[in-house]
Amino acid sequence: MISTITTTTTTTAATITQATVFGAISVAVLISLLIAKELLNASANERAMFLGKIVSVAVYPLLFTFLTIMVMKVLEVI
């Protein structure tokens, strides 16, 4: 029975750690894409502005992910 509890605890800890790492990576990618989007949209070059619009397509799902992470963290504190 103790080995089952230990295995379950280890699996849960690994899952939480993995989720934290993926969350941190997604936030870092979101920040990078937001910076790239602003720099591309500030350019006078039409191609750069077009690439800025393409980057926006990737920003929205990551923004949703970031907001979900933030809501879960707030609910965890409450």
Residue pairs with C-beta under 8 A, 6 or more apart in sequence:
23 65
23 69
26 62
26 65
26 66
26 69
27 66
27 69
29 62
30 59
30 62
30 63
30 65
30 66
33 55
33 58
33 59
33 62
34 59
36 52
36 55
37 52
37 55
37 56
37 59
40 48
40 49
40 51
40 52
40 55
41 48
41 49
41 52
43 49
43 52
